[in-house]
């Protein structure tokens, strides 16, 4: 990697492409691989054995935990958490060979990506099957398989993943406050259902 900021930490066993851009204050740990053209924002952490594909874009303050696989052309907004061994795929109809039996090459398929909104979390060993979008501040439970878009603030679980609740900015499951209102058990912030998601209730 060229022209790395002075306070970027890259372990010697990591494999970082020379044209990858690693943001100020970021860390890339043992055996991680950052491919060509990938861009990591400021203060990102890429854990042991994790993989970040060519051209992947990550915002600031993202965490990609150990052995997670983030395949191109994924897009992660600021503050995204990717749990251990989670996978963001890029091939909707995967095959090793073409119908004629020849080995499938890069020009024989078009990668499709997963987008993850600001502050969202993907749990350990969850799989997001591209193309899907995970909305801001949503949480995908550990082991879930996401096959369709996840609304902002939704808590989804299962195979395939379905919404089982709502989560606030603190990441905890919200509790009912009556009717269409929901409250965070940690911060007491009140939310209300709005269209297909929830929004903060601003106290005047």
Helices and strands as residue ranges (DSSP letters): E 9-10, E 15-16, E 21-22, E 27-28, E 33-34, E 39-40, E 45-46, E 51-52, E 57-58, E 63-64, E 69-70, E 75-76, E 81-82, E 87-88, G 106-108, E 114-116, E 121-122, E 127-128, E 132-134, E 139-140, E 145-146, E 154-157, E 162-166, E 175-176, E 181-183, E 190-194, E 197-200
